Amino acid sequence: PDHLACLFTMRPAHATKAFDISVGTRVEADGGLTPLVLLVSAVAAIGGFVFGYDIGGGGGSFAMEGFQTQFGWANKSEAVRADEIGWISALLTLGAAAGAAPSGILSDRVGRRPCIITSALIFSIGASLQAFASGSPSASLAQLYVGRLVGGFGVGMLSTTVPVYIAECAPGSWRGSLSMCWQFAIVIGIVVASLANVPLAHWDQGWRVSYGGNVVFALLLALLMVWMPESPRWLGQRGREAALRRTLSRLRSSTLAAEEEATSIEAKAAEEAAGGASSWRGLLRRPLAMRHRMLLGVALQCWQPLAGINAIMFFAPKILLAYFSAEAALWGTLGINVANAAATVVALVGVDRLGRVPLLLASGLLMCVCHLAMVALALSPPSQQLGYAVVSVASLFVASFAFGWGPLPWTVCSEIFPTKYRSKATAVTTATNWLVNTAVGKVFPLLPLATAFAIFAAACFAACATVFFFQPETANLGMEQIDEAFESHRVRRVSAKLWSADRRARIRAEGRRRMRAAAGAAAVAYASEVRAAGVGGAARTGKGTEYFVPVSACGAYANRG
């Protein structure tokens, strides 16, 4: 009938999106998306743009004649140039590892927002040192090195705090997509810097803009963050109940949704406080499955750089110089970076619909195949035709990385830890990422390409195995519900028993249990009210019991949160 506009279907899924509605409208149990949440995520993600600009700008400078003249590369051997390139890359990531460690303590003590502002100012100082490097080649190189280290310290603090801040401000049903803003901003920054590198290559001082142009965006981030709200979960952890409710009333679309979330945050904070203060030793203890979470987070952030992305993004111009002219290499790099940005949209759309685990598995397997193809290409004699194949395979690899292993380790690590451990845990996982990045950036220029890509292929396969066996699905779970997901998770076993009748029965029973806990009680109770009022109806179908409710009833349910 025409008046039956909404179909409420019981979902055997996890949580905050309790119902599917056939006309395409979502009823959000957490209040849904608001303009302020979008603004908060966009402003904080400027930190990702700053980092992405640094990757794209710094990597492209190696092909610029002005940069080579300033640092005296014409009088240096290939081995010396490769060593200096390795240090230019490695010092940024080494500084980032050093910045990630204290940022966890700082953001716990003073808040996420002041930590982000401090990080942006520190990065501005480092980028300015790089842009104004002058004097003899050795003096210029020393100043560039110092600037890379200081700028890296700021990047490390940003990469620890920004994903956590966005995740803690976002409603559960949109947390995955909004957390992608960090990675999406990174790839946009890479594209903007790569596009700028093409005309800058014709100016002998253009390399300075490649290294220092992002100072403007870092200062903009620091300025705009002054007007952004503090993380509601940090406020709850500090016992500031009035500020918590004021912040949530601005971030959520309804007063009821804000009140319910505030109550949940306060209850969780009280439970965590009863267990004592957080400690570094507590990160590896069994209660709350912290050891499982910590090892998973460290593994994800270890495998991400070992997938080879920064080696390709930062050194793409240098690799392509073996096949093309300097300008053509910059254009090829731009094409690769555009593929990166386009594929990130897949993650934005699919992270909450498809889930974290399927995207990570598909991304890792595709990257593994691309690396094996690169091994074959690296072993072939160089030619321009082979260069086009390298650009094509590299673009496919970058696209594969962009919808899975690019953004999702940051998303997962920002959401899987309890609030009282979150800052410390993300500091450790982020520092792990930067330390491995440092090793990759320093060693990659010294390895034969075929050997490097073979190592990356093996790392991608190991990353897929880690996700398959150890990672529970957290899509659409409220941050307070993720504890249950980890405590009930069991390591998957590859055996015939996995698909036995008994195993299938247990899976179905677990699905029914989660369905009842997450959405069943609310759906059945409200559908009963609707039927008692004489509107709508119910029917048994192949999917179970489906409740048909008019549009007006949908509005009433949404108003009730």
DOVEX-500729 format. One record per residue (C-alpha): x, y, z; chain. Coordinates in steps of 0.02 Angstrom, whole numbers. Each point is the difference from the previous one (the first is absolute). Last residue first. Layout:
BEGIN
+--------+--------+--------+-------+
!      X !      Y !      Z ! kette !
+--------+--------+--------+-------+
!      X !      Y !      Z !     A !
...
+--------+--------+--------+-------+
END
This chain:
BEGIN
+--------+--------+--------+-------+
!      X !      Y !      Z ! kette !
+--------+--------+--------+-------+
!    803 !    454 !    981 !     A !
!   -182 !     32 !     46 !     A !
!    -14 !    124 !   -142 !     A !
!     59 !   -137 !   -119 !     A !
!   -139 !   -115 !     61 !     A !
!   -133 !    132 !    -27 !     A !
!     65 !     38 !   -173 !     A !
!     -7 !   -184 !    -45 !     A !
!   -178 !     -6 !     64 !     A !
!    -48 !    142 !   -116 !     A !
!     80 !    -93 !   -145 !     A !
!   -111 !   -151 !     30 !     A !
!     65 !   -163 !     77 !     A !
!     26 !   -174 !    -73 !     A !
!     86 !   -121 !    118 !     A !
!     97 !   -147 !    -72 !     A !
!     13 !   -165 !     94 !     A !
!    136 !   -112 !    -72 !     A !
!     97 !     22 !   -162 !     A !
!    -98 !   -133 !    -96 !     A !
!   -158 !     91 !     49 !     A !
!   -117 !      4 !    149 !     A !
!   -113 !    153 !     -3 !     A !
!    -36 !    151 !    109 !     A !
!   -118 !    148 !     -4 !     A !
!    -16 !    187 !    -16 !     A !
!   -128 !    104 !     93 !     A !
!   -130 !    -59 !    127 !     A !
!     73 !     82 !    155 !     A !
!     40 !   -172 !     69 !     A !
!     99 !    -35 !   -159 !     A !
!    104 !    157 !     27 !     A !
!     31 !    -38 !    184 !     A !
!     52 !   -177 !    -44 !     A !
!    118 !     67 !   -133 !     A !
!     78 !    110 !    134 !     A !
!     31 !   -143 !    118 !     A !
!     61 !   -116 !   -138 !     A !
!    124 !    126 !    -68 !     A !
!     69 !     57 !    168 !     A !
!     24 !   -177 !     65 !     A !
!     79 !    -64 !   -160 !     A !
!    127 !    136 !    -36 !     A !
!    168 !    -33 !     81 !     A !
!    -29 !   -138 !    127 !     A !
!   -127 !    -96 !   -102 !     A !
!    105 !      7 !   -158 !     A !
!    158 !    -44 !     96 !     A !
!    -82 !   -158 !     69 !     A !
!    -75 !    -47 !   -169 !     A !
!    170 !     16 !    -84 !     A !
!     83 !   -103 !    137 !     A !
!   -130 !   -136 !    -25 !     A !
!     27 !      3 !   -189 !     A !
!    189 !    -15 !     23 !     A !
!    -23 !   -141 !    124 !     A !
!   -112 !    -93 !   -122 !     A !
!    126 !     24 !   -140 !     A !
!    136 !    -73 !    111 !     A !
!   -106 !   -151 !     43 !     A !
!    -41 !    -29 !   -183 !     A !
!    186 !      4 !    -41 !     A !
!     73 !    146 !    -99 !     A !
!    143 !     43 !    116 !     A !
!     18 !   -182 !     48 !     A !
!     84 !    -33 !   -166 !     A !
!    147 !    102 !     60 !     A !
!     71 !    176 !     -4 !     A !
!    -24 !     62 !    176 !     A !
!    -63 !    174 !     42 !     A !
!     62 !     76 !    163 !     A !
!   -147 !     29 !    116 !     A !
!    -87 !    165 !     30 !     A !
!   -120 !     14 !    149 !     A !
!    109 !    120 !    101 !     A !
!     43 !     98 !   -156 !     A !
!   -179 !     29 !    -55 !     A !
!    -56 !     35 !    178 !     A !
!    127 !    141 !     18 !     A !
!    -56 !     71 !   -168 !     A !
!   -168 !     45 !     76 !     A !
!     62 !    160 !     86 !     A !
!     65 !     66 !   -166 !     A !
!   -170 !    -31 !    -79 !     A !
!      6 !   -138 !   -129 !     A !
!    -45 !     39 !   -180 !     A !
!    157 !    -85 !    -69 !     A !
!    104 !    -86 !    135 !     A !
!     34 !   -169 !    -82 !     A !
!    117 !   -108 !    102 !     A !
!    185 !     -5 !    -51 !     A !
!    111 !   -149 !     44 !     A !
!     -3 !   -137 !   -131 !     A !
!    -51 !     88 !   -161 !     A !
!     84 !    165 !     43 !     A !
!    168 !    -78 !     42 !     A !
!     -6 !   -113 !   -154 !     A !
!    -32 !    150 !   -113 !     A !
!    150 !     90 !     75 !     A !
!    111 !   -152 !    -30 !     A !
!    -48 !      2 !   -184 !     A !
!     38 !    187 !    -13 !     A !
!    169 !    -25 !     86 !     A !
!     49 !   -136 !   -124 !     A !
!    -41 !    116 !   -145 !     A !
!     99 !    142 !     79 !     A !
!    154 !   -111 !     17 !     A !
!    -15 !    -50 !   -184 !     A !
!    -18 !    184 !    -47 !     A !
!    164 !     44 !     88 !     A !
!     95 !   -144 !    -78 !     A !
!    -57 !     45 !   -176 !     A !
!     43 !    184 !     28 !     A !
!    179 !    -36 !     54 !     A !
!     20 !     67 !    177 !     A !
!     91 !    160 !     55 !     A !
!   -143 !    121 !    -34 !     A !
!   -117 !   -113 !    103 !     A !
!    109 !     -7 !    157 !     A !
!    -21 !    176 !     69 !     A !
!   -184 !     26 !    -42 !     A !
!    -47 !   -177 !     52 !     A !
!     91 !     15 !    167 !     A !
!    -79 !    168 !     37 !     A !
!   -172 !    -63 !    -50 !     A !
!     22 !   -144 !    123 !     A !
!     37 !    128 !    136 !     A !
!   -146 !    108 !    -57 !     A !
!   -128 !   -140 !      8 !     A !
!     63 !    -60 !    168 !     A !
!    -13 !    177 !     69 !     A !
!   -182 !      0 !    -56 !     A !
!    -36 !   -164 !     89 !     A !
!     83 !     59 !    161 !     A !
!    -84 !    171 !      0 !     A !
!   -165 !    -83 !    -44 !     A !
!     15 !   -108 !    156 !     A !
!     44 !    145 !    115 !     A !
!   -141 !    109 !    -64 !     A !
!   -130 !   -138 !      1 !     A !
!     37 !    -79 !    169 !     A !
!   -132 !     93 !    103 !     A !
!   -120 !      2 !   -147 !     A !
!      5 !   -187 !    -36 !     A !
!     97 !    -44 !   -160 !     A !
!    -75 !    -59 !   -165 !     A !
!    -52 !    168 !    -75 !     A !
!    153 !    101 !    -50 !     A !
!    100 !   -156 !    -44 !     A !
!   -135 !    -59 !   -119 !     A !
!    -14 !    165 !    -92 !     A !
!    189 !     25 !    -15 !     A !
!     22 !   -180 !    -61 !     A !
!   -147 !     32 !   -119 !     A !
!     60 !    151 !    -97 !     A !
!    139 !    -65 !   -113 !     A !
!    -19 !   -188 !     22 !     A !
!   -171 !     -3 !    -80 !     A !
!    -68 !    115 !   -135 !     A !
!    165 !     92 !    -30 !     A !
!    113 !   -152 !     -4 !     A !
!    -89 !    -76 !   -149 !     A !
!      3 !    169 !    -89 !     A !
!    186 !     16 !     35 !     A !
!     31 !   -175 !    -70 !     A !
!   -105 !     33 !   -155 !     A !
!     95 !    163 !    -30 !     A !
!    166 !    -89 !     24 !     A !
!    -53 !   -132 !   -126 !     A !
!    -47 !    131 !   -129 !     A !
!    154 !    110 !     31 !     A !
!    114 !   -152 !    -15 !     A !
!    -86 !    -54 !   -160 !     A !
!     27 !    173 !    -74 !     A !
!    183 !    -12 !     50 !     A !
!     15 !   -167 !    -89 !     A !
!    -49 !     88 !   -161 !     A !
!    133 !    133 !     36 !     A !
!    133 !   -134 !     21 !     A !
!     92 !    -83 !    145 !     A !
!     58 !   -181 !    -20 !     A !
!   -112 !   -118 !    100 !     A !
!     34 !    -54 !    182 !     A !
!    -92 !    152 !     68 !     A !
!   -154 !    -45 !   -103 !     A !
!     -8 !   -176 !     73 !     A !
!     19 !     66 !    178 !     A !
!   -131 !    132 !    -37 !     A !
!   -124 !   -137 !    -47 !     A !
!     34 !    -85 !    168 !     A !
!    -31 !    167 !     85 !     A !
!   -166 !     21 !    -90 !     A !
!    -60 !   -175 !     53 !     A !
!     42 !     38 !    183 !     A !
!    -90 !    167 !    -11 !     A !
!   -157 !    -87 !    -63 !     A !
!      5 !   -124 !    144 !     A !
!     23 !    137 !    130 !     A !
!   -142 !    109 !    -65 !     A !
!   -125 !   -143 !     -8 !     A !
!     44 !    -56 !    178 !     A !
!     -4 !    177 !     72 !     A !
!   -166 !     39 !    -83 !     A !
!    -80 !   -161 !     62 !     A !
!     62 !     30 !    180 !     A !
!    -53 !    182 !     22 !     A !
!   -184 !    -16 !    -47 !     A !
!    -97 !      4 !   -163 !     A !
!   -124 !    139 !     42 !     A !
!    100 !     95 !    131 !     A !
!    166 !      1 !    -96 !     A !
!    -82 !     -4 !   -170 !     A !
!    -35 !    180 !    -50 !     A !
!    156 !     83 !     71 !     A !
!    104 !   -152 !    -48 !     A !
!    -56 !     10 !   -180 !     A !
!     37 !    188 !      2 !     A !
!    180 !    -45 !     42 !     A !
!     11 !    -77 !   -173 !     A !
!    -12 !    169 !    -86 !     A !
!    135 !     80 !    109 !     A !
!    127 !   -139 !    -31 !     A !
!    -36 !     -3 !   -186 !     A !
!     35 !    187 !     -1 !     A !
!    166 !    -34 !     87 !     A !
!     54 !   -125 !   -133 !     A !
!    -42 !    123 !   -139 !     A !
!     98 !    139 !     90 !     A !
!    151 !   -115 !     11 !     A !
!     -9 !    -29 !   -187 !     A !
!     -6 !    188 !    -29 !     A !
!    154 !     22 !    112 !     A !
!     91 !   -138 !    -95 !     A !
!    -45 !     85 !   -165 !     A !
!     81 !    160 !     64 !     A !
!    161 !    -89 !     50 !     A !
!     10 !   -102 !   -161 !     A !
!    -65 !   -179 !     -1 !     A !
!     47 !   -182 !     35 !     A !
!    133 !      1 !    139 !     A !
!    -69 !    168 !     56 !     A !
!   -159 !    -96 !     46 !     A !
!     82 !    -74 !    155 !     A !
!     64 !    170 !     60 !     A !
!   -170 !     82 !    -30 !     A !
!    -87 !   -143 !     94 !     A !
!    116 !     11 !    152 !     A !
!   -119 !     79 !    124 !     A !
!   -160 !    -85 !    -59 !     A !
!     82 !   -168 !    -40 !     A !
!    101 !    -15 !    160 !     A !
!   -145 !     73 !     98 !     A !
!   -116 !   -136 !    -65 !     A !
!    111 !   -150 !     25 !     A !
!   -116 !   -121 !     90 !     A !
!    131 !      8 !    137 !     A !
!    -70 !    172 !     42 !     A !
!   -171 !    -77 !     42 !     A !
!     64 !   -164 !     73 !     A !
!     70 !     80 !    158 !     A !
!   -153 !    107 !     33 !     A !
!   -112 !   -152 !    -14 !     A !
!    116 !   -106 !    108 !     A !
!     11 !    132 !    137 !     A !
!   -190 !     15 !      5 !     A !
!    -24 !   -189 !      5 !     A !
!    130 !    -19 !    138 !     A !
!    -85 !    135 !    103 !     A !
!   -177 !    -65 !    -27 !     A !
!     45 !   -179 !     46 !     A !
!    100 !     55 !    153 !     A !
!   -141 !    117 !     52 !     A !
!   -131 !   -137 !     -1 !     A !
!    -98 !    104 !    127 !     A !
!    103 !    -87 !    136 !     A !
!    148 !    -97 !    -76 !     A !
!    140 !    123 !     33 !     A !
!    113 !     70 !   -135 !     A !
!    -57 !    183 !     -1 !     A !
!    -13 !     -5 !    190 !     A !
!    189 !     18 !     15 !     A !
!    -12 !    174 !    -75 !     A !
!   -121 !     48 !    137 !     A !
!   -182 !     53 !      8 !     A !
!    -70 !     46 !    169 !     A !
!    -99 !   -127 !     99 !     A !
!   -134 !   -128 !    -48 !     A !
!   -135 !    106 !     81 !     A !
!     51 !    142 !   -117 !     A !
!    -37 !   -111 !   -150 !     A !
!   -176 !    -38 !     62 !     A !
!    -31 !    184 !     41 !     A !
!     60 !     51 !   -174 !     A !
!   -113 !   -131 !    -79 !     A !
!   -151 !     63 !     97 !     A !
!     43 !    180 !    -43 !     A !
!     17 !    -40 !   -185 !     A !
!   -165 !    -96 !     -3 !     A !
!    -92 !    141 !     90 !     A !
!     73 !    128 !   -120 !     A !
!    -53 !   -109 !   -147 !     A !
!   -178 !    -10 !     64 !     A !
!     -8 !    187 !     34 !     A !
!     68 !     46 !   -172 !     A !
!   -123 !   -117 !    -88 !     A !
!   -143 !     73 !    103 !     A !
!     51 !    179 !    -40 !     A !
!     -2 !    -34 !   -185 !     A !
!    119 !     31 !   -146 !     A !
!    160 !    -33 !     95 !     A !
!    159 !    106 !      4 !     A !
!    -70 !    155 !     87 !     A !
!    -95 !    -97 !    135 !     A !
!    153 !   -111 !     15 !     A !
!    110 !    148 !     46 !     A !
!   -121 !     69 !    129 !     A !
!    -24 !   -172 !     77 !     A !
!    187 !    -29 !     18 !     A !
!     29 !    176 !     67 !     A !
!   -127 !    -35 !    139 !     A !
!     74 !   -171 !     37 !     A !
!    182 !     52 !     17 !     A !
!     59 !   -163 !     79 !     A !
!    169 !     -3 !    -88 !     A !
!    -46 !   -158 !    -97 !     A !
!   -165 !     78 !    -51 !     A !
!     89 !    154 !    -68 !     A !
!    122 !   -110 !    -95 !     A !
!   -149 !    -95 !    -70 !     A !
!    -84 !    161 !    -56 !     A !
!    156 !     55 !    -98 !     A !
!     20 !    189 !     18 !     A !
!   -102 !    114 !   -111 !     A !
!     77 !     96 !   -147 !     A !
!     27 !    189 !      7 !     A !
!    187 !     -3 !     40 !     A !
!     19 !   -142 !   -126 !     A !
!    -23 !    128 !   -140 !     A !
!    161 !     95 !     41 !     A !
!    112 !   -152 !     22 !     A !
!    -65 !    -77 !   -162 !     A !
!     27 !    162 !    -95 !     A !
!    178 !      6 !     65 !     A !
!     30 !   -176 !    -67 !     A !
!    -83 !     46 !   -165 !     A !
!    113 !    151 !    -30 !     A !
!    155 !    -99 !     52 !     A !
!    -47 !   -125 !   -137 !     A !
!     96 !     99 !   -131 !     A !
!    165 !    -33 !     88 !     A !
!     76 !   -154 !    -81 !     A !
!    -71 !     12 !   -177 !     A !
!      3 !    190 !     12 !     A !
!    188 !     -7 !     31 !     A !
!     20 !   -120 !   -147 !     A !
!    -61 !    138 !   -115 !     A !
!    158 !    104 !     27 !     A !
!     76 !    -42 !   -171 !     A !
!   -169 !     22 !    -84 !     A !
!    -46 !   -123 !   -140 !     A !
!    -30 !   -142 !    124 !     A !
!   -130 !    109 !     87 !     A !
!   -116 !    -20 !   -151 !     A !
!     -8 !   -191 !     22 !     A !
!     23 !     -2 !    189 !     A !
!   -166 !     87 !     30 !     A !
!    -98 !   -148 !    -66 !     A !
!    101 !   -118 !    109 !     A !
!    -29 !    111 !    152 !     A !
!   -188 !      8 !    -31 !     A !
!     -9 !   -189 !    -32 !     A !
!     97 !    -42 !    160 !     A !
!   -108 !    119 !    103 !     A !
!   -157 !    -80 !    -70 !     A !
!     72 !   -171 !     46 !     A !
!     31 !     55 !    180 !     A !
!   -170 !     84 !     14 !     A !
!    -83 !   -163 !    -51 !     A !
!    103 !    -92 !    131 !     A !
!    -57 !    114 !    142 !     A !
!   -177 !     17 !    -67 !     A !
!    -14 !   -190 !      8 !     A !
!    -42 !     18 !    185 !     A !
!   -162 !     80 !    -59 !     A !
!    -49 !   -155 !    -99 !     A !
!     41 !   -120 !    142 !     A !
!    -84 !    104 !    135 !     A !
!   -163 !     26 !    -95 !     A !
!   -112 !   -127 !     89 !     A !
!     92 !     28 !    164 !     A !
!    -26 !    188 !      5 !     A !
!    164 !     96 !    -26 !     A !
!     87 !    103 !    135 !     A !
!    105 !   -142 !     71 !     A !
!     50 !    -64 !   -172 !     A !
!     51 !    175 !    -59 !     A !
!    108 !     31 !    155 !     A !
!     80 !   -173 !    -10 !     A !
!     44 !     23 !   -185 !     A !
!     73 !    175 !     39 !     A !
!    103 !    -46 !    154 !     A !
!    128 !   -129 !    -54 !     A !
!     28 !     61 !   -179 !     A !
!     11 !    180 !     61 !     A !
!    132 !    -39 !    131 !     A !
!    104 !    -96 !   -127 !     A !
!    -18 !    139 !   -129 !     A !
!     63 !    127 !    127 !     A !
!    154 !   -104 !     39 !     A !
!     26 !    -25 !   -187 !     A !
!      9 !    187 !    -24 !     A !
!    138 !      9 !    131 !     A !
!     98 !   -143 !    -79 !     A !
!    -25 !     60 !   -179 !     A !
!     50 !    177 !     51 !     A !
!    160 !    -64 !     80 !     A !
!     43 !    -99 !   -158 !     A !
!    -36 !    149 !   -112 !     A !
!    113 !    110 !    107 !     A !
!    141 !   -128 !    -14 !     A !
!    -27 !    -16 !   -188 !     A !
!      9 !    188 !    -25 !     A !
!    161 !      8 !    102 !     A !
!     78 !   -142 !   -103 !     A !
!    -54 !     76 !   -166 !     A !
!     63 !    173 !     53 !     A !
!   -122 !    130 !     62 !     A !
!   -189 !    -18 !      7 !     A !
!   -146 !   -103 !     67 !     A !
!   -149 !    118 !      5 !     A !
!   -135 !   -127 !    -48 !     A !
!     66 !   -134 !    116 !     A !
!      8 !    113 !    153 !     A !
!   -175 !     62 !    -38 !     A !
!    -65 !   -179 !     -7 !     A !
!     71 !    -36 !    173 !     A !
!    -73 !    157 !     80 !     A !
!   -170 !    -31 !    -78 !     A !
!      4 !   -181 !     63 !     A !
!     20 !     61 !    179 !     A !
!   -147 !    119 !    -21 !     A !
!   -113 !   -137 !    -70 !     A !
!     45 !   -119 !    142 !     A !
!    -38 !    130 !    133 !     A !
!   -173 !     30 !    -75 !     A !
!    -34 !   -187 !     -9 !     A !
!     51 !    -24 !    182 !     A !
!   -110 !    145 !     54 !     A !
!   -150 !    -86 !    -83 !     A !
!     29 !   -176 !     65 !     A !
!      3 !     48 !    184 !     A !
!    126 !     66 !    127 !     A !
!     50 !   -157 !     95 !     A !
!    -55 !   -142 !   -113 !     A !
!     55 !     92 !   -158 !     A !
!    172 !     31 !     75 !     A !
!     26 !   -180 !     56 !     A !
!    -45 !    -69 !   -172 !     A !
!     99 !    138 !    -87 !     A !
!    158 !    -53 !     92 !     A !
!     29 !   -156 !   -110 !     A !
!    -63 !     63 !   -169 !     A !
!    127 !    141 !    -11 !     A !
!    152 !   -114 !      8 !     A !
!    -74 !   -115 !   -134 !     A !
!    -40 !    153 !   -106 !     A !
!    180 !     61 !     19 !     A !
!     60 !   -167 !    -66 !     A !
!   -129 !     12 !   -141 !     A !
!     65 !    170 !    -54 !     A !
!    182 !    -54 !     24 !     A !
!    -24 !   -153 !   -110 !     A !
!    -54 !     88 !   -159 !     A !
!    138 !    130 !     -4 !     A !
!    119 !   -135 !     65 !     A !
!    -38 !   -118 !   -144 !     A !
!     17 !    139 !   -127 !     A !
!    171 !     41 !     75 !     A !
!     56 !   -182 !    -14 !     A !
!    -61 !    -13 !   -180 !     A !
!     96 !    159 !    -44 !     A !
!    158 !    -70 !     80 !     A !
!    -17 !   -164 !    -96 !     A !
!    -31 !     91 !   -165 !     A !
!    160 !     99 !     23 !     A !
!      2 !    184 !     44 !     A !
!     59 !    150 !   -101 !     A !
!   -164 !     29 !    -93 !     A !
!    -94 !    -28 !    164 !     A !
!     61 !    165 !     71 !     A !
!   -145 !     27 !    121 !     A !
!    -62 !    162 !    -77 !     A !
!     33 !    -62 !   -177 !     A !
!   -101 !   -161 !     23 !     A !
!   -145 !     98 !     76 !     A !
!      1 !    126 !   -144 !     A !
!      8 !   -140 !   -128 !     A !
!   -160 !    -80 !     66 !     A !
!    -16 !   -192 !     -6 !     A !
!     35 !    -20 !    186 !     A !
!   -131 !    132 !     40 !     A !
!   -142 !   -118 !    -47 !     A !
!     22 !   -107 !    155 !     A !
!     -2 !    151 !    116 !     A !
!   -158 !     74 !    -74 !     A !
!   -105 !   -158 !     -7 !     A !
!     46 !    -63 !    173 !     A !
!     -4 !    173 !     81 !     A !
!   -167 !     41 !    -81 !     A !
!    -69 !   -162 !     72 !     A !
!     56 !     47 !    176 !     A !
!    -81 !    172 !     -8 !     A !
!   -158 !    -74 !    -77 !     A !
!    -10 !   -124 !    144 !     A !
!      7 !    143 !    125 !     A !
!   -138 !     85 !    -99 !     A !
!   -100 !   -152 !     59 !     A !
!    -39 !     91 !    163 !     A !
!    -95 !    135 !    -95 !     A !
!    -98 !   -124 !   -107 !     A !
!    -47 !   -112 !    147 !     A !
!    -58 !    146 !    108 !     A !
!    -98 !     74 !   -146 !     A !
!    -88 !   -164 !    -37 !     A !
!    -44 !    -21 !    184 !     A !
!    -64 !    179 !      3 !     A !
!   -110 !    -29 !   -153 !     A !
!    -86 !   -149 !     85 !     A !
!      3 !   -187 !    -37 !     A !
!   -115 !   -121 !     89 !     A !
!    -72 !      6 !    175 !     A !
!     78 !   -159 !     68 !     A !
!   -147 !   -118 !    -35 !     A !
!      5 !     58 !   -180 !     A !
!   -154 !    -37 !   -105 !     A !
!     67 !    -12 !   -177 !     A !
!   -101 !     52 !   -152 !     A !
!     20 !    -94 !   -164 !     A !
!   -183 !    -40 !    -38 !     A !
!     26 !   -178 !     58 !     A !
!     46 !     44 !    178 !     A !
!    133 !   -105 !     85 !     A !
!     -5 !      0 !    189 !     A !
!    112 !      5 !    153 !     A !
!    138 !    108 !    -68 !     A !
!     85 !     12 !    168 !     A !
!     36 !   -179 !     28 !     A !
!     74 !   -151 !    -64 !     A !
!    -75 !   -104 !   -130 !     A !
!   -132 !   -135 !    -11 !     A !
!   -118 !    137 !    -58 !     A !
!   -188 !     -1 !     36 !     A !
!    -86 !     80 !   -148 !     A !
!   -109 !    154 !     15 !     A !
!    -83 !     36 !   -167 !     A !
!    -63 !    178 !    -22 !     A !
!   -124 !     71 !   -124 !     A !
!   -158 !    -98 !     34 !     A !
!   -122 !    134 !    -59 !     A !
!     13 !    -56 !   -181 !     A !
!    -56 !   -178 !     36 !     A !
+--------+--------+--------+-------+
END
